[in-house]
Structure formats: C-alpha cells, structure tokens
Amino acid sequence: MKKEAIVLTLFILVKIILQYILVNPVYELHRDEFLHLDQAKHLAWGFHSVPPVTSWISWLILQLGNSIFWIKFFPALFGALTILVVWKTIESLKGNLFACILASTALLFSVLLRINILYQPNSLDILCWTLVYYTLIRFIQTNSYQWLYFLAISFAIGFLNKYNIAFCLIGLLPALILSQHRKLFLKPQFYYAIILALILVSPNVIWQIQNDFPVLKHMRELAGTQLVHVNRLDFIKEQFLFFIGSIFVLIAALISFFSYAQFKPYRFFFSAYFFTIIIFILLKAKAYYAIGLYPIFFAFGAVYLSSLLKQGWKYYISYLAICIILLFAYPLIKIALPIYTPSKYAQNAKEGKPFSEHTWEDGKKYPISQDFADMLGWKELSNKVDSVYNSIADKKHTLILCDNYGEAGAINYYTNVKGLKADCFNTDYDKWVNLDDEITAVIRIKELDNLSNTRDLSLFGDIDEIAQIENQFAREKGTRIIILSKPKLNLAKLLREERAKGNLK
C-alpha cells in the first residue's frame, strides 16, 4: 500500500473513532435523533421536518439493531467521507502529501467534530456540498460531461437529504455566469444534467405538492420561533470560529485564486462563496447552514500553502502550520464537544470562564449548550412513562400523548415495555397517531410552559399528576407526566374530526 493511502486510511479511522470517544456517556441521544429514528417506521417521500433520505438511513439502522453504535456511525462516516473528497480534490489539483495532511488535519479538528456527533441531516449535507464542488472541479479539469451528471446526482442526494443545498447552487450559478465558464450554459449536456437532477428529486417535489408544501410551513415555523433570534453579526462571527485553528488555510485559499496561476480556472469559487454568504446573511440563516461551503476551500488553501513552503527553510514552517491546528484542537474540544458532565459546564459558567455562556433558540443565555441540554432527561422520562403505563389496566385503549417530538421519540426509543407507543400532534407524528380505537385514558406528557388544565377538565373526569422530569440540566426539566381518565365524550372520534379539519394540535 502506498504511503498516501496509509495516511488517508489513518485519518479516516481517527475521524470515526473520535466521534465516539468525544461524548461523555452521561449524555443520551439528541431530541432530533429520536424523530429521525421514528421516521424509519413510516417511510415516505417526504416529512414535515426533512426530506426522505434520513428516513432511509434510519431504516437501515433499524435493520442493524437500532443501537447507539450504528446511530453514531453514519454521521461519523459522512464526516470521514468529507475528508476523503477533499483529499481527492487536492490530488486532482496536483497537491502533495503535505497538502493532503494539512487539509485533513484542519477538517479533523474543526466544527465538523461537533456536527458529526449527532445523527442529523447536517453531516450528509456538508458532504454533498463538497461533492458538488468536487465534481465541478473535475469537469473543469477533464471537460468530461460525466462529471456534470455526477454533480447532478450529488445535488439530488443532497436535496433529498436537506433543502439547504439549494443555496449551494444559488451561489454557484451567478458566479459561473460571471466567469470564463459561462459557455457551460450553452452546452446541452448542462441541461441534461439539470433534467437528471429534477427526475431524481421529483418524487419529493410531488410529495410536497400533494401535502400542500410542508417545507414552507416548516420554514415559517423556523422564522417565527428560531431564526427571529438570529443576529447577523453573530452569524459572521461564527464563520470565523468554525475553523478558528485553521482559518489561515481558508485565507490562503481566497488569496490563491488571484495569486496562484494554476487556480485561475477556479476563481469563480471566490465569488460563489460571497454570493452564498450574503444570501444567508440577508435571510438571517443559522450560522451552521453555511458550513458546507468550507471543506473544498481547504483543498485550495492547502495546495497553495504547500507550494509556498516546499523549498529551503520555508519547509519547516509547514510543521508549524500543523502545530497551530493541533494547538487549537484542545480548546475546541473542551468548548464544543460534550466531554464534561453538565455540572462541570455549569460550574464553568458560575466562575465566568470564557465561552461558558450559551444562547439558545429563545434568545436567552444558559450555562450549558442547547444541544447538550437536548441530550439529557430522556431515559428518566421513558422509565417514568413505562412505570405509569404498567399501572394502567386497559393498556390497549390508552393514548400516550406528548407535547413535542423529542418526548415521543425518546419514549419510543428507550421504552422497555412491549407494545408501548408514544405520539404527539406536531411535526410528523400527527400523521402517525392511531385514532381508530376507543380511548379510555391518556398519559399526558406536558412541557413546563403548558401546564394549564382548562381543556383537560372539559374532556376528562379525573386528572392525576404522577411525576416530572427532575434532571436540572435537561431542557425538559419540569416536564409533567399526567394521567387523564374517565373521558366525558368519544375522544377518538373528536380527534379524528379535528385532524380532518387540520386542527389537530
């Protein structure tokens, strides 16, 4: 095996292993992961929250046993494949082994460590952005139209995974029009590739049409609940923080398009970057939406720096470049990864240590990251619901109704009771809840800000609060578990009618 192949294999193995060991075992799965796992049981060409690819991967995980190992494996794999694609890009740009090592080290110790610990569409999204850029580079290098078709396939997979990749093309197209490659728009093969992409994504588009475009409803929900708290200056600041230890490689990449003759054909990437960033800023997007932009730039930056440092005394500076990235790796891991217990992070915040305050989607400051808080309290919830469910005689006609998808998915994943199934009336679960049977009791899971029982009193004769989530660091802290019994009317019929009207909440 060649030295290059051995080094690449080591990077891939280290990447995958790190994604497992950099999570303290006190943390459980993330609320979003539970939703994605439940989608495996309801395969469709689309969902309210995401396109279908995540559900296909979840189905595969389910067939493999639905274990934590496989749930964590796929985002780690996508992160490793991102490194692989960047490595191959460097080889296509005639970069040497040092350039490959520099770029791979930069990607290994970057925000991708944080992204790749969670089973969410983001890891595959970043990989697909990188593949789109890579296939375009290969087309420019070879003028072989097969690369346009590979680009179309990469985009289609990305689109069926997360609609965010549309911004990749929105940034690329005007950049290409303003570049020497505008003649591409006169080639019939370019439009054949577009047709191929449209054919591949059409089942999801048809599903969106048939379901009155849930993606638009989801975007409105995000705009009203999450994006409203996004600060544009914070967006810009976080772009620098994502790759803080290796930002000099990205700066080198931007410079290289104008000072390195071999990169003149790729100068449009400079424009594409700024077009995309400006669009994200104008739309008040979350900062991490833009991460897919960066991996390919490490290929250009690393090749350019290696060309500057390959001779004489400058060669030794190359070791310094690697050392800088490694120097920043430790604080990056301490700050961005859940390696410590929640109480340790709370203590850091109490002592006023740097980066110890975290802004959640509600715009408020907390001593622990929202993602970390979303990884706590779920086993406690599931165990308590199991206990309550086992105490009910008529289990067949008992509905377990939660306030959010995290609660429902966590109960379904962690339950030890055969046949127990939790539901909620939001996100995708409102389509999955079975309302065919008579309902004689409801185990109600209520968030802390939704404890009013006015409606419950109008529907049930008995209301008994049984337990609550005690974990002080969980986002679900204070969530109540309530038994509603002795219904005053036919609940199943009422709920079916409300769902038919679109009023099920």
VENJO-V998544 format. One record per residue. N is the residue number from 1. RES is the residue in three letters. PSI is psi in radians with two decimals (* if undefined). OMEGA is omega as a letter, one per 40 degrees, with the letter a starting at -180 (999 if undefined). Layout:
N:RES:PSI:OMEGA ; N:RES:PSI:OMEGA
//
This chain:
1:MET:2.37:a ; 2:LYS:2.70:i ; 3:LYS:-0.73:a ; 4:GLU:-0.73:a ; 5:ALA:-0.64:i ; 6:ILE:-0.79:a ; 7:VAL:-0.75:i ; 8:LEU:-0.77:i ; 9:THR:-0.70:i ; 10:LEU:-0.74:i ; 11:PHE:-0.75:a ; 12:ILE:-0.75:i ; 13:LEU:-0.77:i ; 14:VAL:-0.73:i ; 15:LYS:-0.87:a ; 16:ILE:-0.73:a ; 17:ILE:-0.74:a ; 18:LEU:-0.65:a ; 19:GLN:-0.38:i ; 20:TYR:-0.71:a ; 21:ILE:-0.21:a ; 22:LEU:0.41:i ; 23:VAL:2.07:i ; 24:ASN:2.34:a ; 25:PRO:-0.18:i ; 26:VAL:-0.39:a ; 27:TYR:2.55:i ; 28:GLU:-2.85:i ; 29:LEU:2.79:i ; 30:HIS:2.62:a ; 31:ARG:-0.65:i ; 32:ASP:-0.59:a ; 33:GLU:-0.65:i ; 34:PHE:-0.74:i ; 35:LEU:-0.83:a ; 36:HIS:-0.64:i ; 37:LEU:-0.68:i ; 38:ASP:-0.42:i ; 39:GLN:-0.40:i ; 40:ALA:-0.44:a ; 41:LYS:0.01:a ; 42:HIS:0.94:a ; 43:LEU:2.38:i ; 44:ALA:3.05:i ; 45:TRP:0.12:i ; 46:GLY:2.86:i ; 47:PHE:2.87:i ; 48:HIS:-0.65:a ; 49:SER:-0.61:a ; 50:VAL:2.82:i ; 51:PRO:-3.06:a ; 52:PRO:-0.32:a ; 53:VAL:-0.72:a ; 54:THR:-0.67:i ; 55:SER:-0.57:i ; 56:TRP:-0.73:i ; 57:ILE:-0.68:i ; 58:SER:-0.65:i ; 59:TRP:-0.72:i ; 60:LEU:-0.74:i ; 61:ILE:-0.71:i ; 62:LEU:-0.73:i ; 63:GLN:-0.48:a ; 64:LEU:0.00:i ; 65:GLY:-0.10:i ; 66:ASN:0.51:a ; 67:SER:2.83:i ; 68:ILE:-0.64:a ; 69:PHE:-0.86:a ; 70:TRP:-0.56:i ; 71:ILE:-0.71:a ; 72:LYS:-0.35:a ; 73:PHE:-0.77:a ; 74:PHE:-0.80:i ; 75:PRO:-0.62:i ; 76:ALA:-0.72:i ; 77:LEU:-0.77:i ; 78:PHE:-0.63:i ; 79:GLY:-0.73:i ; 80:ALA:-0.70:i ; 81:LEU:-0.53:i ; 82:THR:-0.75:i ; 83:ILE:-0.72:i ; 84:LEU:-0.80:a ; 85:VAL:-0.71:i ; 86:VAL:-0.71:i ; 87:TRP:-0.82:i ; 88:LYS:-0.57:i ; 89:THR:-0.76:i ; 90:ILE:-0.74:i ; 91:GLU:-0.68:i ; 92:SER:-0.41:i ; 93:LEU:0.15:i ; 94:LYS:0.52:i ; 95:GLY:2.74:a ; 96:ASN:-3.08:a ; 97:LEU:-0.65:i ; 98:PHE:-0.73:i ; 99:ALA:-0.72:i ; 100:CYS:-0.75:a ; 101:ILE:-0.72:a ; 102:LEU:-0.87:a ; 103:ALA:-0.71:a ; 104:SER:-0.70:i ; 105:THR:-0.72:i ; 106:ALA:-0.74:i ; 107:LEU:-0.61:a ; 108:LEU:-0.76:a ; 109:PHE:1.24:a ; 110:SER:-2.99:i ; 111:VAL:-0.34:i ; 112:LEU:-0.47:i ; 113:LEU:-0.72:a ; 114:ARG:-0.82:a ; 115:ILE:-0.75:a ; 116:ASN:0.05:i ; 117:ILE:-0.23:a ; 118:LEU:2.41:i ; 119:TYR:1.49:i ; 120:GLN:2.91:i ; 121:PRO:-0.22:a ; 122:ASN:-0.67:a ; 123:SER:-0.80:i ; 124:LEU:-0.57:i ; 125:ASP:-0.83:a ; 126:ILE:-0.71:i ; 127:LEU:-0.75:a ; 128:CYS:-0.68:i ; 129:TRP:-0.81:a ; 130:THR:-0.68:i ; 131:LEU:-0.68:i ; 132:VAL:-0.82:i ; 133:TYR:-0.72:a ; 134:TYR:-0.81:a ; 135:THR:-0.58:i ; 136:LEU:-0.72:i ; 137:ILE:-0.76:a ; 138:ARG:-0.59:i ; 139:PHE:-0.78:i ; 140:ILE:-0.66:a ; 141:GLN:-0.62:a ; 142:THR:-0.34:a ; 143:ASN:0.46:i ; 144:SER:2.17:a ; 145:TYR:-0.21:i ; 146:GLN:-0.51:a ; 147:TRP:-0.46:i ; 148:LEU:-0.65:i ; 149:TYR:-0.65:i ; 150:PHE:-0.65:i ; 151:LEU:-0.78:a ; 152:ALA:-0.73:i ; 153:ILE:-0.73:i ; 154:SER:-0.76:i ; 155:PHE:-0.75:a ; 156:ALA:-0.76:i ; 157:ILE:-0.76:i ; 158:GLY:-0.72:a ; 159:PHE:-0.71:i ; 160:LEU:-0.13:i ; 161:ASN:-0.78:a ; 162:LYS:2.21:a ; 163:TYR:-0.21:a ; 164:ASN:-0.48:a ; 165:ILE:-0.26:i ; 166:ALA:-0.57:i ; 167:PHE:-0.39:i ; 168:CYS:-0.82:i ; 169:LEU:-0.63:i ; 170:ILE:-0.59:i ; 171:GLY:-0.61:a ; 172:LEU:-0.76:a ; 173:LEU:-0.88:i ; 174:PRO:-0.56:i ; 175:ALA:-0.69:i ; 176:LEU:-0.69:i ; 177:ILE:-0.63:a ; 178:LEU:-0.01:a ; 179:SER:-3.14:i ; 180:GLN:-0.16:a ; 181:HIS:0.22:a ; 182:ARG:-0.37:i ; 183:LYS:-0.29:i ; 184:LEU:-0.55:a ; 185:PHE:-0.14:i ; 186:LEU:-0.08:a ; 187:LYS:2.27:i ; 188:PRO:-0.53:a ; 189:GLN:-0.52:i ; 190:PHE:-0.72:a ; 191:TYR:-0.51:i ; 192:TYR:-0.70:i ; 193:ALA:-0.70:i ; 194:ILE:-0.75:i ; 195:ILE:-0.73:i ; 196:LEU:-0.80:i ; 197:ALA:-0.75:a ; 198:LEU:-0.68:i ; 199:ILE:-0.74:a ; 200:LEU:-0.62:a ; 201:VAL:-0.15:a ; 202:SER:-0.65:i ; 203:PRO:-0.66:i ; 204:ASN:-0.68:i ; 205:VAL:-0.76:i ; 206:ILE:-0.73:i ; 207:TRP:-0.72:i ; 208:GLN:-0.76:a ; 209:ILE:-0.79:a ; 210:GLN:-0.44:a ; 211:ASN:0.39:i ; 212:ASP:0.68:i ; 213:PHE:1.20:i ; 214:PRO:-0.49:a ; 215:VAL:-0.62:i ; 216:LEU:-0.68:i ; 217:LYS:-0.72:i ; 218:HIS:-0.71:i ; 219:MET:-0.67:i ; 220:ARG:-0.68:i ; 221:GLU:-0.76:i ; 222:LEU:-0.76:a ; 223:ALA:-0.60:a ; 224:GLY:-0.37:a ; 225:THR:-0.53:a ; 226:GLN:-0.94:a ; 227:LEU:-0.36:i ; 228:VAL:-0.43:a ; 229:HIS:0.01:a ; 230:VAL:2.27:i ; 231:ASN:2.21:a ; 232:ARG:-0.62:i ; 233:LEU:-0.65:i ; 234:ASP:-0.66:i ; 235:PHE:-0.84:a ; 236:ILE:-0.76:a ; 237:LYS:-0.73:a ; 238:GLU:-0.44:i ; 239:GLN:-0.62:i ; 240:PHE:-0.61:a ; 241:LEU:-0.48:a ; 242:PHE:-0.70:a ; 243:PHE:0.78:a ; 244:ILE:-0.69:a ; 245:GLY:-0.31:a ; 246:SER:0.37:a ; 247:ILE:-0.43:i ; 248:PHE:-0.48:i ; 249:VAL:-0.68:i ; 250:LEU:-0.70:i ; 251:ILE:-0.73:i ; 252:ALA:-0.65:i ; 253:ALA:-0.81:a ; 254:LEU:-0.66:i ; 255:ILE:-0.65:a ; 256:SER:-0.52:a ; 257:PHE:-0.33:a ; 258:PHE:-0.24:a ; 259:SER:-0.05:a ; 260:TYR:1.92:a ; 261:ALA:-0.64:a ; 262:GLN:-0.34:a ; 263:PHE:0.11:i ; 264:LYS:-0.70:i ; 265:PRO:-0.29:a ; 266:TYR:0.25:a ; 267:ARG:-0.42:a ; 268:PHE:-0.36:i ; 269:PHE:-0.56:i ; 270:PHE:-0.84:i ; 271:SER:-0.71:a ; 272:ALA:-0.68:i ; 273:TYR:-0.88:a ; 274:PHE:-0.60:i ; 275:PHE:-0.80:a ; 276:THR:-0.80:a ; 277:ILE:-0.75:a ; 278:ILE:-0.71:i ; 279:ILE:-0.78:i ; 280:PHE:-0.74:a ; 281:ILE:-0.78:a ; 282:LEU:-0.61:a ; 283:LEU:0.02:a ; 284:LYS:0.85:a ; 285:ALA:2.77:i ; 286:LYS:2.56:a ; 287:ALA:-0.66:a ; 288:TYR:-0.24:i ; 289:TYR:-0.46:a ; 290:ALA:-0.01:a ; 291:ILE:-0.56:i ; 292:GLY:-0.33:i ; 293:LEU:-0.55:a ; 294:TYR:-0.67:a ; 295:PRO:-0.73:a ; 296:ILE:-0.51:i ; 297:PHE:-0.42:i ; 298:PHE:-0.52:i ; 299:ALA:-0.84:a ; 300:PHE:-0.79:a ; 301:GLY:-0.72:a ; 302:ALA:-0.73:i ; 303:VAL:-0.74:a ; 304:TYR:-0.82:a ; 305:LEU:-0.68:i ; 306:SER:-0.57:i ; 307:SER:-0.51:i ; 308:LEU:-0.46:a ; 309:LEU:0.15:a ; 310:LYS:-0.09:a ; 311:GLN:2.55:i ; 312:GLY:-2.57:a ; 313:TRP:-0.39:a ; 314:LYS:-0.40:a ; 315:TYR:-0.60:a ; 316:TYR:-0.38:i ; 317:ILE:-0.45:i ; 318:SER:-0.63:i ; 319:TYR:-0.61:i ; 320:LEU:-0.67:i ; 321:ALA:-0.76:i ; 322:ILE:-0.73:a ; 323:CYS:-0.64:i ; 324:ILE:-0.77:i ; 325:ILE:-0.76:a ; 326:LEU:-0.58:i ; 327:LEU:-0.68:i ; 328:PHE:-0.25:a ; 329:ALA:-0.73:a ; 330:TYR:-0.92:i ; 331:PRO:-0.55:i ; 332:LEU:-0.81:a ; 333:ILE:-0.72:a ; 334:LYS:-0.65:a ; 335:ILE:-0.73:a ; 336:ALA:-0.30:a ; 337:LEU:2.54:a ; 338:PRO:1.10:a ; 339:ILE:-0.34:a ; 340:TYR:2.88:i ; 341:THR:2.76:i ; 342:PRO:-0.65:a ; 343:SER:-0.56:i ; 344:LYS:-0.75:i ; 345:TYR:-0.66:i ; 346:ALA:-0.66:i ; 347:GLN:-0.69:i ; 348:ASN:-0.72:i ; 349:ALA:-0.68:i ; 350:LYS:-0.60:i ; 351:GLU:-0.05:i ; 352:GLY:0.54:a ; 353:LYS:2.67:a ; 354:PRO:2.50:i ; 355:PHE:0.42:a ; 356:SER:-0.09:i ; 357:GLU:2.45:a ; 358:HIS:2.30:i ; 359:THR:2.16:i ; 360:TRP:3.12:a ; 361:GLU:-0.39:i ; 362:ASP:0.03:i ; 363:GLY:0.00:a ; 364:LYS:2.80:a ; 365:LYS:2.45:i ; 366:TYR:2.76:a ; 367:PRO:-0.08:a ; 368:ILE:2.54:i ; 369:SER:2.53:i ; 370:GLN:-0.69:i ; 371:ASP:-0.72:a ; 372:PHE:-0.71:i ; 373:ALA:-0.49:i ; 374:ASP:0.03:i ; 375:MET:0.39:a ; 376:LEU:2.60:i ; 377:GLY:-0.10:a ; 378:TRP:-0.72:i ; 379:LYS:-0.67:i ; 380:GLU:-0.80:i ; 381:LEU:-0.84:a ; 382:SER:-0.76:a ; 383:ASN:-0.70:a ; 384:LYS:-0.66:i ; 385:VAL:-0.70:i ; 386:ASP:-0.80:a ; 387:SER:-0.77:i ; 388:VAL:-0.76:a ; 389:TYR:-0.71:a ; 390:ASN:-0.38:a ; 391:SER:-0.17:a ; 392:ILE:2.29:a ; 393:ALA:-0.82:a ; 394:ASP:1.30:a ; 395:LYS:-0.57:a ; 396:LYS:-0.58:a ; 397:HIS:0.46:i ; 398:THR:2.20:i ; 399:LEU:2.25:i ; 400:ILE:1.89:a ; 401:LEU:2.09:a ; 402:CYS:2.86:i ; 403:ASP:-0.43:a ; 404:ASN:2.89:a ; 405:TYR:-0.49:i ; 406:GLY:-0.78:i ; 407:GLU:-0.84:a ; 408:ALA:-0.82:a ; 409:GLY:-0.67:a ; 410:ALA:-0.76:i ; 411:ILE:-0.76:a ; 412:ASN:-0.56:a ; 413:TYR:-0.78:a ; 414:TYR:-0.19:a ; 415:THR:2.54:i ; 416:ASN:0.16:a ; 417:VAL:2.13:a ; 418:LYS:2.31:i ; 419:GLY:-0.16:i ; 420:LEU:2.34:i ; 421:LYS:2.20:i ; 422:ALA:2.62:a ; 423:ASP:2.92:i ; 424:CYS:2.97:a ; 425:PHE:0.59:i ; 426:ASN:3.08:a ; 427:THR:-2.13:a ; 428:ASP:-0.31:a ; 429:TYR:-0.44:a ; 430:ASP:-0.39:i ; 431:LYS:-0.32:a ; 432:TRP:-0.35:a ; 433:VAL:2.35:a ; 434:ASN:2.03:a ; 435:LEU:0.40:a ; 436:ASP:-0.55:a ; 437:ASP:2.80:i ; 438:GLU:2.51:i ; 439:ILE:2.06:a ; 440:THR:-0.31:i ; 441:ALA:2.67:i ; 442:VAL:2.22:i ; 443:ILE:1.89:a ; 444:ARG:2.19:i ; 445:ILE:1.98:a ; 446:LYS:2.32:i ; 447:GLU:2.81:a ; 448:LEU:-0.57:a ; 449:ASP:0.25:a ; 450:ASN:0.81:a ; 451:LEU:0.03:i ; 452:SER:2.36:a ; 453:ASN:0.35:a ; 454:THR:-0.84:a ; 455:ARG:-0.66:a ; 456:ASP:-0.70:a ; 457:LEU:-0.50:i ; 458:SER:-0.26:a ; 459:LEU:-0.41:a ; 460:PHE:2.64:i ; 461:GLY:-0.58:a ; 462:ASP:2.36:i ; 463:ILE:2.01:a ; 464:ASP:2.02:i ; 465:GLU:2.13:a ; 466:ILE:-0.77:a ; 467:ALA:3.04:i ; 468:GLN:2.86:i ; 469:ILE:2.19:a ; 470:GLU:-0.36:a ; 471:ASN:1.99:a ; 472:GLN:-0.30:a ; 473:PHE:-0.13:a ; 474:ALA:2.50:i ; 475:ARG:-0.41:a ; 476:GLU:0.16:a ; 477:LYS:2.29:i ; 478:GLY:-0.13:i ; 479:THR:2.29:a ; 480:ARG:2.60:i ; 481:ILE:2.03:a ; 482:ILE:2.43:i ; 483:ILE:2.16:i ; 484:LEU:2.13:a ; 485:SER:3.05:a ; 486:LYS:1.11:a ; 487:PRO:2.50:a ; 488:LYS:-0.14:i ; 489:LEU:-3.13:a ; 490:ASN:1.70:a ; 491:LEU:-0.75:a ; 492:ALA:-0.77:i ; 493:LYS:-0.77:i ; 494:LEU:-0.79:a ; 495:LEU:-0.64:i ; 496:ARG:-0.73:i ; 497:GLU:-0.72:i ; 498:GLU:-0.68:i ; 499:ARG:-0.66:i ; 500:ALA:-0.57:i ; 501:LYS:-0.13:a ; 502:GLY:0.33:a ; 503:ASN:0.15:a ; 504:LEU:2.05:a ; 505:LYS:*:999
//
